[in-house]
């Protein structure tokens, strides 16, 4: 009887570990798809910005480098993601 209880506990631990693995794999797949979508949206925004910049150049408007280049990251240190979660 003791062997059955031990084997049941071991299988529960395996199931729990398998659930955790499945959860993390699913999370990574979802986040990967979200990242792909974000890159796609960023690409569209970049194309639109280039179209507007070229239209302004054709109209004779000189754009500053700082307008065309992305703004530098703020110098304030952001907390690590672990602290936010």
C-alpha positions as CSV (number, residue, x, y, z in Angstrom):
1,X,0.0,0.0,0.0
2,X,2.9,2.4,0.8
3,X,4.3,1.8,-2.7
4,X,1.0,2.8,-4.3
5,X,0.9,6.1,-2.3
6,X,4.5,6.8,-3.2
7,X,3.9,6.1,-6.9
8,X,0.8,8.3,-6.8
9,X,2.7,11.2,-5.3
10,X,5.4,10.8,-8.0
11,X,2.9,10.8,-10.8
12,X,1.2,13.9,-9.3
13,X,4.6,15.6,-9.2
14,X,5.1,14.6,-12.9
15,X,1.7,15.9,-13.8
16,X,2.3,19.2,-12.0
17,X,5.7,19.5,-13.8
18,X,4.1,18.6,-17.1
19,X,1.4,21.3,-16.5
20,X,4.1,23.9,-15.7
21,X,6.0,23.0,-18.8
22,X,2.9,23.2,-20.9
23,X,2.0,26.5,-19.4
24,X,5.4,28.0,-20.1
25,X,5.5,26.6,-23.6
26,X,2.1,28.1,-24.3
27,X,3.1,31.4,-22.9
28,X,6.2,31.5,-25.1
29,X,4.2,30.7,-28.2
30,X,1.7,33.4,-27.4
31,X,4.3,36.0,-26.7
32,X,6.2,35.1,-29.8
33,X,3.1,35.7,-31.9
34,X,2.5,39.0,-30.1
35,X,6.1,40.0,-30.9
36,X,5.6,39.2,-34.5
37,X,2.5,41.3,-34.6
38,X,4.2,44.2,-32.9
39,X,7.1,44.0,-35.5
40,X,4.5,44.0,-38.3
41,X,2.8,47.1,-36.8
42,X,6.1,48.9,-36.3
43,X,7.0,48.2,-39.9
44,X,3.7,49.7,-41.1
45,X,4.3,52.8,-38.9
46,X,7.9,53.1,-40.2
47,X,6.6,53.0,-43.8
48,X,4.0,55.7,-43.2
49,X,6.6,57.9,-41.5
50,X,8.9,57.5,-44.5
51,X,6.1,58.4,-46.9
52,X,5.3,61.5,-45.0
53,X,8.9,62.5,-44.7
54,X,9.5,62.1,-48.4
55,X,6.3,64.1,-49.2
56,X,7.6,66.9,-47.0
57,X,11.0,66.8,-48.7
58,X,9.3,67.0,-52.1
59,X,7.4,70.0,-50.8
60,X,10.7,71.7,-49.9
61,X,10.4,71.2,-46.1
62,X,13.7,70.4,-44.5
63,X,13.3,67.9,-41.6
64,X,15.6,68.0,-38.6
65,X,17.5,64.8,-37.8
66,X,15.9,64.6,-34.5
67,X,12.4,64.4,-36.1
68,X,13.4,61.6,-38.4
69,X,15.4,59.6,-35.8
70,X,13.7,57.9,-32.9
71,X,13.9,59.8,-29.6
72,X,16.7,58.5,-27.3
73,X,15.6,56.4,-24.4
74,X,14.9,58.4,-21.2
75,X,17.9,58.6,-18.9
76,X,15.7,57.7,-15.9
77,X,16.5,54.1,-15.0
78,X,13.4,51.9,-15.4
79,X,12.8,49.2,-12.7
80,X,13.4,45.6,-13.8
81,X,10.4,43.7,-15.1
82,X,10.6,41.4,-12.1
83,X,9.9,44.3,-9.8
84,X,6.9,45.4,-11.9
85,X,5.4,41.9,-11.9
